[in-house]
Amino acid sequence: MARAIAITFEEVVGKELATLYRVARRLTLNGPEAEDLVGQTLLNAAKAWSKFDGQYPRSWLLKILKNEHLGSLRKSAARPVTVSIGDRDAYDDGPWNAVDWQIVGSNIIEELDRLPEEYRLAVALCDVEEMSYEEAALAMSIPVGTVRSRLFRGRRILRNRLASLVDDKIEV
């Protein structure tokens, strides 16, 4: 049985609108498309508000956003891009040790946008939006282990790309 909702739709949207847009922007890689996606998400959320149990509003909205995005992709017959993860597994104390932040700071978002969608979304939710693995899993409708795996791979790809930018700029 659903609990009574103590918060209003407007309160939830007011708190989460910026997050919805940032995530939509990461998914679509296009500002106007992101705005359309957020608008359709809010419309769908408003229609389903009476069924919402009040728990994890950000994850609930992001799940609607993701489902709407996937529906749009299916309608346009787009296929997700797959990437082969190379054998380059650097051993280090953390995922970002090889990165010189002063050199690549302006390229981080650009490189994040170049990640395949499944990794881009995991990195955006956990690292940019600071969601827990559990919240991200709920938003993406996947197991927590899959979030961890995608996050690991996405961070590794991003780290390697940023590290190569550092190497390229140092050699110049």
N, C-alpha and C positions, 0 to 999 in steps of 0.2 A: 504494500500500500504506500502510495506517495505521501511524503510529508507536506504539510502546508508550507507554501513559499512565503518567507518573511521579507524577501526583497522584491523590488519591482523590476520589470524588464528594463526600464529606463536607467535605473541604478546600475544594473549589470552592464548594459551597453556603454554607459558613461565611463565605467572603469576599464572596460576591455576594448574599446573602439581602436585605440592606437595600436594595441597588440594585434588585433585582427588585421589591421591594414599592413603592419610590418610583415606578418606571416603571409598574407595574401600577396604582398610584393615579392617575397622570397619564392612563392610558388609560381607566380605568373611571369615574373621578371619584366613586368610592364605596369606602369602606374595606372593608366585608365582601366586596364583589365582587372587590376587589383581592386580598384574602387567598385567596379561592377560586381566582382566576386563578394566583396564585403556587403554591398547592398543586397544581393540575393541571399547571402547568409543571414542578414538581419531580418529579411522578410520571412525566410523559413523558420528562424528562431522565434519570431513573433507568433507565427502560426502554431508552433509547437510549445509555446510557453506554458500552457495549462498542463502539459504532461511532464514538464521539467520538475525534478525532485528537489532542486535548490542546492545540491551538492556540486562542487567543482564547476562553477559557471564558466570559467575560462576554458577548461577542457571541453565542456559541452559545446560552447560556441566554436571552438577550433575544430571539433569533430564535424560539426555541421559545415564549416568552411571547407574542410578537406573533402568531405563527401560531395559538396557542390562543385568543387574544383575537379574531382574525378569524373563527375557526371558531365562536366563541360568537355573534358578531354575525350570521353567516350563519344560524345555527340560530334566532335570535330574529327574523330577517327585518329587522334594523335596517339602515338605510342611513347611510353616512357623510355628515356635514354638509359642504356645499361653501360656500365663501364667495367673493364677488367681491372681487378686490383692486382697490380704487379707484385713481384716477389720482394720489392724493396721495403723491408721491414727494419727500420732503424731502431736500435735499442738505445733508449735514453731514459732519463728520470721523469720526463713528462712530454706531452704531445707538442709543446711549443718551444722547446729548447733551441732548435735550429733556426729560429726566426729572429731577425733583427727588426724590432718593432718600429724604429725610426725610419727605416727604408721602406717597409711594406705597409705602414699604417694606412695610407690612402688606398691601398689595393685590396684590403681585407674584404670589404663588401663585394667588390667586383669578383674576386675569386670565390667567395661564398655563393654568389649568383651563378657561377659556372659549374658548381657541383651538380651531379645528377640529383633529381628531385628527392628521391628517398633519403639521401644523405643530407641534402640541403635542409630539408624540413627538420630532421633530427637535430642537426647542429643549431639551426635557428631557434627551435623551441627550448633546447637545453642550455645552450651557451649564450644566445642573444636574449631570449625571453626569460631565462633563468628558471624554467620549469623543472620540477623533479622528474626523474625517469618515469615514475608512476603516472604523473599528470600528462607527460608527453605520450606515454603508451595509450592512455585513455583517449587523448585527442587524436591520435593516429590510428586507433583501433587495431593495435598490434600488441604482442606480448612485451613485457619489460625487457626481456632478454634480447629481443629484436631491436628495441630502441638502443640498448647498450652496444650491440653489434654495429648498427648503422652509424651511431655516434662515433665509435672507434674508427670505423673505416672512413667516415666523412672527415673527421679531424685529421686522420693520417694523410688523406688526399690533399686537404687544405694546407696542412703543415708542409708537405713536400712541394706544393706549388709555390707557397710563400717563401720557402727556403731557396727554391730555384730563382725566384725574383731577387733575393738577396745576393746569390751567387752571380747573377747576370749584372746587377748594378755595381758590385764590387769589382768585377773584371773590367768594366768600362773605363 
